[in-house]
Amino acid sequence: MEDARVVLASAAPTVMRAKGAEDFLRGKKINDDLLAEAGEKAAAESRPRDSIRGSAEYRRNLVGVLTKRALRKAIDEGHV
């Protein structure tokens, strides 16, 4: 992975980049374990709030899952 941008929406009071996850990905060989760990890092960086649509804990979990899925899709579609 030469470079990466991980942008989170609805995971903090405003849109934010998960710079720790981005830094973690740079220069590494892509595999599913790497993407899962990047998702975990993005989740740890997120700052979701509780709302009627879901708890902060639920949203943080979604950040991890959806980050991994989005990275895999970008790779599979040749965007990386």
PDB file with one MODEL, atoms N, CA, C and O in Angstrom:
MODEL        1
ATOM      1  N   MET A   1       0.860  -1.156   0.000  1.00  0.00           N
ATOM      2  CA  MET A   1       0.000   0.000   0.000  1.00  0.00           C
ATOM      3  C   MET A   1       0.905   1.217   0.000  1.00  0.00           C
ATOM      4  O   MET A   1       1.614   1.475   0.973  1.00  0.00           O
ATOM      5  N   GLU A   2       0.880   1.955  -1.083  1.00  0.00           N
ATOM      6  CA  GLU A   2       1.713   3.156  -1.175  1.00  0.00           C
ATOM      7  C   GLU A   2       1.152   4.290  -0.333  1.00  0.00           C
ATOM      8  O   GLU A   2       1.896   4.982   0.362  1.00  0.00           O
ATOM      9  N   ASP A   3      -0.161   4.481  -0.397  1.00  0.00           N
ATOM     10  CA  ASP A   3      -0.792   5.575   0.339  1.00  0.00           C
ATOM     11  C   ASP A   3      -2.244   5.211   0.581  1.00  0.00           C
ATOM     12  O   ASP A   3      -2.809   4.384  -0.134  1.00  0.00           O
ATOM     13  N   ALA A   4      -2.843   5.817   1.575  1.00  0.00           N
ATOM     14  CA  ALA A   4      -4.243   5.540   1.895  1.00  0.00           C
ATOM     15  C   ALA A   4      -4.870   6.752   2.558  1.00  0.00           C
ATOM     16  O   ALA A   4      -4.200   7.531   3.236  1.00  0.00           O
ATOM     17  N   ARG A   5      -6.147   6.891   2.349  1.00  0.00           N
ATOM     18  CA  ARG A   5      -6.948   7.892   3.047  1.00  0.00           C
ATOM     19  C   ARG A   5      -8.162   7.175   3.607  1.00  0.00           C
ATOM     20  O   ARG A   5      -8.871   6.480   2.878  1.00  0.00           O
ATOM     21  N   VAL A   6      -8.402   7.340   4.890  1.00  0.00           N
ATOM     22  CA  VAL A   6      -9.563   6.754   5.547  1.00  0.00           C
ATOM     23  C   VAL A   6     -10.343   7.905   6.157  1.00  0.00           C
ATOM     24  O   VAL A   6      -9.898   8.541   7.112  1.00  0.00           O
ATOM     25  N   VAL A   7     -11.514   8.162   5.591  1.00  0.00           N
ATOM     26  CA  VAL A   7     -12.351   9.271   6.034  1.00  0.00           C
ATOM     27  C   VAL A   7     -13.606   8.702   6.672  1.00  0.00           C
ATOM     28  O   VAL A   7     -14.259   7.826   6.105  1.00  0.00           O
ATOM     29  N   LEU A   8     -13.941   9.202   7.854  1.00  0.00           N
ATOM     30  CA  LEU A   8     -15.090   8.702   8.596  1.00  0.00           C
ATOM     31  C   LEU A   8     -16.175   9.771   8.674  1.00  0.00           C
ATOM     32  O   LEU A   8     -15.911  10.919   9.029  1.00  0.00           O
ATOM     33  N   ALA A   9     -17.382   9.377   8.339  1.00  0.00           N
ATOM     34  CA  ALA A   9     -18.549  10.256   8.484  1.00  0.00           C
ATOM     35  C   ALA A   9     -19.503   9.582   9.474  1.00  0.00           C
ATOM     36  O   ALA A   9     -19.569   8.354   9.530  1.00  0.00           O
ATOM     37  N   SER A  10     -20.217  10.352  10.228  1.00  0.00           N
ATOM     38  CA  SER A  10     -21.129   9.831  11.252  1.00  0.00           C
ATOM     39  C   SER A  10     -20.401   8.994  12.305  1.00  0.00           C
ATOM     40  O   SER A  10     -20.999   8.125  12.939  1.00  0.00           O
ATOM     41  N   ALA A  11     -19.129   9.259  12.481  1.00  0.00           N
ATOM     42  CA  ALA A  11     -18.342   8.540  13.482  1.00  0.00           C
ATOM     43  C   ALA A  11     -17.699   9.496  14.469  1.00  0.00           C
ATOM     44  O   ALA A  11     -16.893   9.097  15.309  1.00  0.00           O
ATOM     45  N   ALA A  12     -18.064  10.754  14.354  1.00  0.00           N
ATOM     46  CA  ALA A  12     -17.559  11.808  15.233  1.00  0.00           C
ATOM     47  C   ALA A  12     -18.499  13.004  15.051  1.00  0.00           C
ATOM     48  O   ALA A  12     -19.354  12.984  14.165  1.00  0.00           O
ATOM     49  N   PRO A  13     -18.353  14.025  15.865  1.00  0.00           N
ATOM     50  CA  PRO A  13     -19.228  15.197  15.685  1.00  0.00           C
ATOM     51  C   PRO A  13     -19.134  15.802  14.283  1.00  0.00           C
ATOM     52  O   PRO A  13     -20.111  16.366  13.789  1.00  0.00           O
ATOM     53  N   THR A  14     -17.976  15.693  13.641  1.00  0.00           N
ATOM     54  CA  THR A  14     -17.813  16.153  12.260  1.00  0.00           C
ATOM     55  C   THR A  14     -17.054  15.077  11.480  1.00  0.00           C
ATOM     56  O   THR A  14     -16.486  14.156  12.066  1.00  0.00           O
ATOM     57  N   VAL A  15     -17.051  15.205  10.171  1.00  0.00           N
ATOM     58  CA  VAL A  15     -16.286  14.279   9.332  1.00  0.00           C
ATOM     59  C   VAL A  15     -14.823  14.359   9.747  1.00  0.00           C
ATOM     60  O   VAL A  15     -14.304  15.439  10.028  1.00  0.00           O
ATOM     61  N   MET A  16     -14.160  13.197   9.782  1.00  0.00           N
ATOM     62  CA  MET A  16     -12.769  13.177  10.225  1.00  0.00           C
ATOM     63  C   MET A  16     -11.983  12.137   9.438  1.00  0.00           C
ATOM     64  O   MET A  16     -12.553  11.203   8.875  1.00  0.00           O
ATOM     65  N   ARG A  17     -10.674  12.313   9.408  1.00  0.00           N
ATOM     66  CA  ARG A  17      -9.787  11.302   8.839  1.00  0.00           C
ATOM     67  C   ARG A  17      -9.222  10.458   9.966  1.00  0.00           C
ATOM     68  O   ARG A  17      -8.917  10.961  11.047  1.00  0.00           O
ATOM     69  N   ALA A  18      -9.087   9.161   9.694  1.00  0.00           N
ATOM     70  CA  ALA A  18      -8.463   8.241  10.642  1.00  0.00           C
ATOM     71  C   ALA A  18      -6.980   8.154  10.279  1.00  0.00           C
ATOM     72  O   ALA A  18      -6.541   7.202   9.633  1.00  0.00           O
ATOM     73  N   LYS A  19      -6.224   9.154  10.702  1.00  0.00           N
ATOM     74  CA  LYS A  19      -4.823   9.269  10.294  1.00  0.00           C
ATOM     75  C   LYS A  19      -3.958   8.139  10.833  1.00  0.00           C
ATOM     76  O   LYS A  19      -2.993   7.745  10.179  1.00  0.00           O
ATOM     77  N   GLY A  20      -4.273   7.621  11.984  1.00  0.00           N
ATOM     78  CA  GLY A  20      -3.525   6.486  12.514  1.00  0.00           C
ATOM     79  C   GLY A  20      -3.692   5.249  11.645  1.00  0.00           C
ATOM     80  O   GLY A  20      -2.734   4.516  11.403  1.00  0.00           O
ATOM     81  N   ALA A  21      -4.907   5.022  11.182  1.00  0.00           N
ATOM     82  CA  ALA A  21      -5.168   3.895  10.270  1.00  0.00           C
ATOM     83  C   ALA A  21      -4.447   4.117   8.944  1.00  0.00           C
ATOM     84  O   ALA A  21      -3.886   3.180   8.375  1.00  0.00           O
ATOM     85  N   GLU A  22      -4.460   5.342   8.458  1.00  0.00           N
ATOM     86  CA  GLU A  22      -3.755   5.662   7.210  1.00  0.00           C
ATOM     87  C   GLU A  22      -2.259   5.384   7.353  1.00  0.00           C
ATOM     88  O   GLU A  22      -1.652   4.741   6.496  1.00  0.00           O
ATOM     89  N   ASP A  23      -1.680   5.869   8.435  1.00  0.00           N
ATOM     90  CA  ASP A  23      -0.247   5.669   8.672  1.00  0.00           C
ATOM     91  C   ASP A  23       0.084   4.181   8.798  1.00  0.00           C
ATOM     92  O   ASP A  23       1.111   3.720   8.300  1.00  0.00           O
ATOM     93  N   PHE A  24      -0.788   3.446   9.463  1.00  0.00           N
ATOM     94  CA  PHE A  24      -0.585   2.016   9.647  1.00  0.00           C
ATOM     95  C   PHE A  24      -0.543   1.275   8.309  1.00  0.00           C
ATOM     96  O   PHE A  24       0.240   0.339   8.149  1.00  0.00           O
ATOM     97  N   LEU A  25      -1.367   1.677   7.356  1.00  0.00           N
ATOM     98  CA  LEU A  25      -1.453   0.986   6.070  1.00  0.00           C
ATOM     99  C   LEU A  25      -0.264   1.244   5.153  1.00  0.00           C
ATOM    100  O   LEU A  25       0.137   0.369   4.386  1.00  0.00           O
ATOM    101  N   ARG A  26       0.293   2.437   5.234  1.00  0.00           N
ATOM    102  CA  ARG A  26       1.355   2.821   4.294  1.00  0.00           C
ATOM    103  C   ARG A  26       2.547   1.886   4.331  1.00  0.00           C
ATOM    104  O   ARG A  26       3.071   1.554   5.395  1.00  0.00           O
ATOM    105  N   GLY A  27       2.969   1.462   3.124  1.00  0.00           N
ATOM    106  CA  GLY A  27       4.176   0.665   2.985  1.00  0.00           C
ATOM    107  C   GLY A  27       4.027  -0.807   3.324  1.00  0.00           C
ATOM    108  O   GLY A  27       5.019  -1.535   3.357  1.00  0.00           O
ATOM    109  N   LYS A  28       2.808  -1.256   3.577  1.00  0.00           N
ATOM    110  CA  LYS A  28       2.610  -2.652   3.959  1.00  0.00           C
ATOM    111  C   LYS A  28       1.991  -3.449   2.812  1.00  0.00           C
ATOM    112  O   LYS A  28       1.309  -2.898   1.948  1.00  0.00           O
ATOM    113  N   LYS A  29       2.243  -4.746   2.828  1.00  0.00           N
ATOM    114  CA  LYS A  29       1.650  -5.661   1.859  1.00  0.00           C
ATOM    115  C   LYS A  29       0.186  -5.897   2.243  1.00  0.00           C
ATOM    116  O   LYS A  29      -0.125  -6.154   3.405  1.00  0.00           O
ATOM    117  N   ILE A  30      -0.693  -5.808   1.266  1.00  0.00           N
ATOM    118  CA  ILE A  30      -2.121  -5.912   1.522  1.00  0.00           C
ATOM    119  C   ILE A  30      -2.530  -7.365   1.735  1.00  0.00           C
ATOM    120  O   ILE A  30      -2.208  -8.249   0.941  1.00  0.00           O
ATOM    121  N   ASN A  31      -3.254  -7.583   2.840  1.00  0.00           N
ATOM    122  CA  ASN A  31      -3.906  -8.873   3.096  1.00  0.00           C
ATOM    123  C   ASN A  31      -5.090  -8.605   4.023  1.00  0.00           C
ATOM    124  O   ASN A  31      -5.238  -7.504   4.552  1.00  0.00           O
ATOM    125  N   ASP A  32      -5.920  -9.611   4.211  1.00  0.00           N
ATOM    126  CA  ASP A  32      -7.135  -9.407   5.005  1.00  0.00           C
ATOM    127  C   ASP A  32      -6.840  -9.060   6.458  1.00  0.00           C
ATOM    128  O   ASP A  32      -7.576  -8.284   7.068  1.00  0.00           O
ATOM    129  N   ASP A  33      -5.779  -9.620   7.018  1.00  0.00           N
ATOM    130  CA  ASP A  33      -5.422  -9.287   8.406  1.00  0.00           C
ATOM    131  C   ASP A  33      -5.034  -7.818   8.532  1.00  0.00           C
ATOM    132  O   ASP A  33      -5.394  -7.154   9.504  1.00  0.00           O
ATOM    133  N   LEU A  34      -4.302  -7.318   7.549  1.00  0.00           N
ATOM    134  CA  LEU A  34      -3.908  -5.905   7.545  1.00  0.00           C
ATOM    135  C   LEU A  34      -5.140  -5.010   7.494  1.00  0.00           C
ATOM    136  O   LEU A  34      -5.222  -4.023   8.225  1.00  0.00           O
ATOM    137  N   LEU A  35      -6.102  -5.350   6.630  1.00  0.00           N
ATOM    138  CA  LEU A  35      -7.313  -4.543   6.500  1.00  0.00           C
ATOM    139  C   LEU A  35      -8.147  -4.600   7.772  1.00  0.00           C
ATOM    140  O   LEU A  35      -8.730  -3.593   8.175  1.00  0.00           O
ATOM    141  N   ALA A  36      -8.210  -5.761   8.407  1.00  0.00           N
ATOM    142  CA  ALA A  36      -8.945  -5.882   9.666  1.00  0.00           C
ATOM    143  C   ALA A  36      -8.317  -5.018  10.750  1.00  0.00           C
ATOM    144  O   ALA A  36      -9.023  -4.354  11.509  1.00  0.00           O
ATOM    145  N   GLU A  37      -6.995  -5.029  10.822  1.00  0.00           N
ATOM    146  CA  GLU A  37      -6.313  -4.213  11.832  1.00  0.00           C
ATOM    147  C   GLU A  37      -6.481  -2.727  11.539  1.00  0.00           C
ATOM    148  O   GLU A  37      -6.616  -1.928  12.465  1.00  0.00           O
ATOM    149  N   ALA A  38      -6.474  -2.347  10.265  1.00  0.00           N
ATOM    150  CA  ALA A  38      -6.722  -0.948   9.903  1.00  0.00           C
ATOM    151  C   ALA A  38      -8.132  -0.542  10.334  1.00  0.00           C
ATOM    152  O   ALA A  38      -8.341   0.572  10.813  1.00  0.00           O
ATOM    153  N   GLY A  39      -9.089  -1.441  10.164  1.00  0.00           N
ATOM    154  CA  GLY A  39     -10.449  -1.173  10.625  1.00  0.00           C
ATOM    155  C   GLY A  39     -10.512  -0.966  12.121  1.00  0.00           C
ATOM    156  O   GLY A  39     -11.212  -0.076  12.602  1.00  0.00           O
ATOM    157  N   GLU A  40      -9.776  -1.792  12.867  1.00  0.00           N
ATOM    158  CA  GLU A  40      -9.728  -1.655  14.326  1.00  0.00           C
ATOM    159  C   GLU A  40      -9.104  -0.320  14.725  1.00  0.00           C
ATOM    160  O   GLU A  40      -9.564   0.331  15.663  1.00  0.00           O
ATOM    161  N   LYS A  41      -8.063   0.079  14.013  1.00  0.00           N
ATOM    162  CA  LYS A  41      -7.416   1.359  14.318  1.00  0.00           C
ATOM    163  C   LYS A  41      -8.362   2.523  14.025  1.00  0.00           C
ATOM    164  O   LYS A  41      -8.443   3.474  14.803  1.00  0.00           O
ATOM    165  N   ALA A  42      -9.074   2.444  12.905  1.00  0.00           N
ATOM    166  CA  ALA A  42     -10.036   3.496  12.569  1.00  0.00           C
ATOM    167  C   ALA A  42     -11.139   3.558  13.626  1.00  0.00           C
ATOM    168  O   ALA A  42     -11.562   4.644  14.022  1.00  0.00           O
ATOM    169  N   ALA A  43     -11.603   2.395  14.080  1.00  0.00           N
ATOM    170  CA  ALA A  43     -12.642   2.362  15.115  1.00  0.00           C
ATOM    171  C   ALA A  43     -12.147   3.004  16.405  1.00  0.00           C
ATOM    172  O   ALA A  43     -12.882   3.737  17.066  1.00  0.00           O
ATOM    173  N   ALA A  44     -10.901   2.724  16.755  1.00  0.00           N
ATOM    174  CA  ALA A  44     -10.332   3.296  17.978  1.00  0.00           C
ATOM    175  C   ALA A  44     -10.209   4.817  17.886  1.00  0.00           C
ATOM    176  O   ALA A  44     -10.323   5.517  18.892  1.00  0.00           O
ATOM    177  N   GLU A  45      -9.979   5.317  16.681  1.00  0.00           N
ATOM    178  CA  GLU A  45      -9.849   6.764  16.485  1.00  0.00           C
ATOM    179  C   GLU A  45     -11.192   7.485  16.434  1.00  0.00           C
ATOM    180  O   GLU A  45     -11.275   8.687  16.685  1.00  0.00           O
ATOM    181  N   SER A  46     -12.234   6.740  16.107  1.00  0.00           N
ATOM    182  CA  SER A  46     -13.551   7.369  15.927  1.00  0.00           C
ATOM    183  C   SER A  46     -14.063   7.912  17.257  1.00  0.00           C
ATOM    184  O   SER A  46     -13.649   7.471  18.329  1.00  0.00           O
ATOM    185  N   ARG A  47     -14.952   8.858  17.162  1.00  0.00           N
ATOM    186  CA  ARG A  47     -15.530   9.480  18.357  1.00  0.00           C
ATOM    187  C   ARG A  47     -17.050   9.559  18.220  1.00  0.00           C
ATOM    188  O   ARG A  47     -17.623  10.646  18.282  1.00  0.00           O
ATOM    189  N   PRO A  48     -17.708   8.402  18.032  1.00  0.00           N
ATOM    190  CA  PRO A  48     -19.155   8.441  17.830  1.00  0.00           C
ATOM    191  C   PRO A  48     -19.893   8.803  19.114  1.00  0.00           C
ATOM    192  O   PRO A  48     -19.378   8.654  20.222  1.00  0.00           O
ATOM    193  N   ARG A  49     -21.107   9.279  18.922  1.00  0.00           N
ATOM    194  CA  ARG A  49     -21.966   9.619  20.055  1.00  0.00           C
ATOM    195  C   ARG A  49     -23.155   8.670  20.068  1.00  0.00           C
ATOM    196  O   ARG A  49     -23.537   8.113  19.039  1.00  0.00           O
ATOM    197  N   ASP A  50     -23.724   8.499  21.238  1.00  0.00           N
ATOM    198  CA  ASP A  50     -24.982   7.777  21.339  1.00  0.00           C
ATOM    199  C   ASP A  50     -26.082   8.615  20.688  1.00  0.00           C
ATOM    200  O   ASP A  50     -26.087   9.841  20.795  1.00  0.00           O
ATOM    201  N   SER A  51     -27.005   7.944  20.018  1.00  0.00           N
ATOM    202  CA  SER A  51     -28.173   8.635  19.475  1.00  0.00           C
ATOM    203  C   SER A  51     -29.317   7.642  19.392  1.00  0.00           C
ATOM    204  O   SER A  51     -29.154   6.464  19.710  1.00  0.00           O
ATOM    205  N   ILE A  52     -30.458   8.117  18.968  1.00  0.00           N
ATOM    206  CA  ILE A  52     -31.603   7.209  18.831  1.00  0.00           C
ATOM    207  C   ILE A  52     -31.356   6.186  17.729  1.00  0.00           C
ATOM    208  O   ILE A  52     -32.034   5.159  17.683  1.00  0.00           O
ATOM    209  N   ARG A  53     -30.405   6.445  16.848  1.00  0.00           N
ATOM    210  CA  ARG A  53     -30.099   5.527  15.746  1.00  0.00           C
ATOM    211  C   ARG A  53     -29.111   4.431  16.138  1.00  0.00           C
ATOM    212  O   ARG A  53     -28.978   3.439  15.422  1.00  0.00           O
ATOM    213  N   GLY A  54     -28.426   4.595  17.252  1.00  0.00           N
ATOM    214  CA  GLY A  54     -27.483   3.565  17.689  1.00  0.00           C
ATOM    215  C   GLY A  54     -26.552   4.087  18.761  1.00  0.00           C
ATOM    216  O   GLY A  54     -26.287   5.286  18.850  1.00  0.00           O
ATOM    217  N   SER A  55     -26.066   3.177  19.563  1.00  0.00           N
ATOM    218  CA  SER A  55     -25.142   3.556  20.640  1.00  0.00           C
ATOM    219  C   SER A  55     -23.765   3.860  20.065  1.00  0.00           C
ATOM    220  O   SER A  55     -23.446   3.466  18.943  1.00  0.00           O
ATOM    221  N   ALA A  56     -22.968   4.556  20.836  1.00  0.00           N
ATOM    222  CA  ALA A  56     -21.594   4.854  20.427  1.00  0.00           C
ATOM    223  C   ALA A  56     -20.821   3.555  20.225  1.00  0.00           C
ATOM    224  O   ALA A  56     -20.033   3.442  19.286  1.00  0.00           O
ATOM    225  N   GLU A  57     -21.039   2.584  21.090  1.00  0.00           N
ATOM    226  CA  GLU A  57     -20.345   1.301  20.970  1.00  0.00           C
ATOM    227  C   GLU A  57     -20.714   0.604  19.658  1.00  0.00           C
ATOM    228  O   GLU A  57     -19.838   0.075  18.973  1.00  0.00           O
ATOM    229  N   TYR A  58     -21.986   0.600  19.307  1.00  0.00           N
ATOM    230  CA  TYR A  58     -22.442  -0.003  18.047  1.00  0.00           C
ATOM    231  C   TYR A  58     -21.819   0.721  16.854  1.00  0.00           C
ATOM    232  O   TYR A  58     -21.343   0.082  15.916  1.00  0.00           O
ATOM    233  N   ARG A  59     -21.824   2.031  16.893  1.00  0.00           N
ATOM    234  CA  ARG A  59     -21.250   2.820  15.791  1.00  0.00           C
ATOM    235  C   ARG A  59     -19.745   2.592  15.666  1.00  0.00           C
ATOM    236  O   ARG A  59     -19.226   2.510  14.553  1.00  0.00           O
ATOM    237  N   ARG A  60     -19.049   2.490  16.777  1.00  0.00           N
ATOM    238  CA  ARG A  60     -17.605   2.246  16.748  1.00  0.00           C
ATOM    239  C   ARG A  60     -17.322   0.880  16.109  1.00  0.00           C
ATOM    240  O   ARG A  60     -16.397   0.746  15.309  1.00  0.00           O
ATOM    241  N   ASN A  61     -18.115  -0.118  16.463  1.00  0.00           N
ATOM    242  CA  ASN A  61     -17.968  -1.433  15.849  1.00  0.00           C
ATOM    243  C   ASN A  61     -18.192  -1.344  14.334  1.00  0.00           C
ATOM    244  O   ASN A  61     -17.444  -1.938  13.557  1.00  0.00           O
ATOM    245  N   LEU A  62     -19.214  -0.606  13.923  1.00  0.00           N
ATOM    246  CA  LEU A  62     -19.485  -0.438  12.494  1.00  0.00           C
ATOM    247  C   LEU A  62     -18.327   0.235  11.769  1.00  0.00           C
ATOM    248  O   LEU A  62     -18.024  -0.119  10.630  1.00  0.00           O
ATOM    249  N   VAL A  63     -17.685   1.188  12.404  1.00  0.00           N
ATOM    250  CA  VAL A  63     -16.530   1.846  11.780  1.00  0.00           C
ATOM    251  C   VAL A  63     -15.485   0.807  11.409  1.00  0.00           C
ATOM    252  O   VAL A  63     -14.954   0.837  10.299  1.00  0.00           O
ATOM    253  N   GLY A  64     -15.184  -0.105  12.314  1.00  0.00           N
ATOM    254  CA  GLY A  64     -14.196  -1.132  12.038  1.00  0.00           C
ATOM    255  C   GLY A  64     -14.599  -2.042  10.887  1.00  0.00           C
ATOM    256  O   GLY A  64     -13.807  -2.301   9.981  1.00  0.00           O
ATOM    257  N   VAL A  65     -15.822  -2.520  10.929  1.00  0.00           N
ATOM    258  CA  VAL A  65     -16.323  -3.431   9.895  1.00  0.00           C
ATOM    259  C   VAL A  65     -16.383  -2.735   8.538  1.00  0.00           C
ATOM    260  O   VAL A  65     -15.916  -3.276   7.536  1.00  0.00           O
ATOM    261  N   LEU A  66     -16.957  -1.540   8.510  1.00  0.00           N
ATOM    262  CA  LEU A  66     -17.141  -0.844   7.237  1.00  0.00           C
ATOM    263  C   LEU A  66     -15.830  -0.322   6.663  1.00  0.00           C
ATOM    264  O   LEU A  66     -15.684  -0.239   5.443  1.00  0.00           O
ATOM    265  N   THR A  67     -14.877   0.031   7.520  1.00  0.00           N
ATOM    266  CA  THR A  67     -13.569   0.454   7.022  1.00  0.00           C
ATOM    267  C   THR A  67     -12.894  -0.705   6.295  1.00  0.00           C
ATOM    268  O   THR A  67     -12.363  -0.532   5.199  1.00  0.00           O
ATOM    269  N   LYS A  68     -12.918  -1.876   6.904  1.00  0.00           N
ATOM    270  CA  LYS A  68     -12.321  -3.056   6.262  1.00  0.00           C
ATOM    271  C   LYS A  68     -13.007  -3.332   4.922  1.00  0.00           C
ATOM    272  O   LYS A  68     -12.332  -3.570   3.920  1.00  0.00           O
ATOM    273  N   ARG A  69     -14.330  -3.302   4.898  1.00  0.00           N
ATOM    274  CA  ARG A  69     -15.074  -3.568   3.656  1.00  0.00           C
ATOM    275  C   ARG A  69     -14.752  -2.537   2.579  1.00  0.00           C
ATOM    276  O   ARG A  69     -14.559  -2.890   1.415  1.00  0.00           O
ATOM    277  N   ALA A  70     -14.696  -1.276   2.963  1.00  0.00           N
ATOM    278  CA  ALA A  70     -14.432  -0.214   1.985  1.00  0.00           C
ATOM    279  C   ALA A  70     -13.019  -0.343   1.410  1.00  0.00           C
ATOM    280  O   ALA A  70     -12.816  -0.161   0.210  1.00  0.00           O
ATOM    281  N   LEU A  71     -12.052  -0.656   2.263  1.00  0.00           N
ATOM    282  CA  LEU A  71     -10.690  -0.845   1.776  1.00  0.00           C
ATOM    283  C   LEU A  71     -10.621  -2.028   0.813  1.00  0.00           C
ATOM    284  O   LEU A  71      -9.996  -1.935  -0.243  1.00  0.00           O
ATOM    285  N   ARG A  72     -11.262  -3.139   1.174  1.00  0.00           N
ATOM    286  CA  ARG A  72     -11.264  -4.319   0.303  1.00  0.00           C
ATOM    287  C   ARG A  72     -11.905  -3.988  -1.045  1.00  0.00           C
ATOM    288  O   ARG A  72     -11.397  -4.390  -2.092  1.00  0.00           O
ATOM    289  N   LYS A  73     -13.017  -3.257  -1.021  1.00  0.00           N
ATOM    290  CA  LYS A  73     -13.700  -2.884  -2.267  1.00  0.00           C
ATOM    291  C   LYS A  73     -12.826  -1.987  -3.122  1.00  0.00           C
ATOM    292  O   LYS A  73     -12.743  -2.169  -4.337  1.00  0.00           O
ATOM    293  N   ALA A  74     -12.178  -1.023  -2.498  1.00  0.00           N
ATOM    294  CA  ALA A  74     -11.292  -0.116  -3.250  1.00  0.00           C
ATOM    295  C   ALA A  74     -10.158  -0.900  -3.894  1.00  0.00           C
ATOM    296  O   ALA A  74      -9.784  -0.625  -5.034  1.00  0.00           O
ATOM    297  N   ILE A  75      -9.618  -1.854  -3.188  1.00  0.00           N
ATOM    298  CA  ILE A  75      -8.536  -2.684  -3.734  1.00  0.00           C
ATOM    299  C   ILE A  75      -9.053  -3.536  -4.885  1.00  0.00           C
ATOM    300  O   ILE A  75      -8.443  -3.589  -5.953  1.00  0.00           O
ATOM    301  N   ASP A  76     -10.188  -4.206  -4.658  1.00  0.00           N
ATOM    302  CA  ASP A  76     -10.757  -5.086  -5.680  1.00  0.00           C
ATOM    303  C   ASP A  76     -11.139  -4.337  -6.963  1.00  0.00           C
ATOM    304  O   ASP A  76     -11.086  -4.895  -8.059  1.00  0.00           O
ATOM    305  N   GLU A  77     -11.520  -3.078  -6.808  1.00  0.00           N
ATOM    306  CA  GLU A  77     -11.916  -2.274  -7.976  1.00  0.00           C
ATOM    307  C   GLU A  77     -10.746  -1.519  -8.597  1.00  0.00           C
ATOM    308  O   GLU A  77     -10.924  -0.749  -9.540  1.00  0.00           O
ATOM    309  N   GLY A  78      -9.552  -1.745  -8.064  1.00  0.00           N
ATOM    310  CA  GLY A  78      -8.367  -1.141  -8.649  1.00  0.00           C
ATOM    311  C   GLY A  78      -8.125   0.314  -8.307  1.00  0.00           C
ATOM    312  O   GLY A  78      -7.409   1.009  -9.028  1.00  0.00           O
ATOM    313  N   HIS A  79      -8.712   0.785  -7.216  1.00  0.00           N
ATOM    314  CA  HIS A  79      -8.524   2.175  -6.796  1.00  0.00           C
ATOM    315  C   HIS A  79      -7.289   2.362  -5.931  1.00  0.00           C
ATOM    316  O   HIS A  79      -6.951   3.484  -5.552  1.00  0.00           O
ATOM    317  N   VAL A  80      -6.627   1.278  -5.625  1.00  0.00           N
ATOM    318  CA  VAL A  80      -5.438   1.335  -4.766  1.00  0.00           C
ATOM    319  C   VAL A  80      -4.242   0.909  -5.559  1.00  0.00           C
ATOM    320  O   VAL A  80      -3.130   0.881  -5.033  1.00  0.00           O
TER     321      VAL A  80
ENDMDL
END
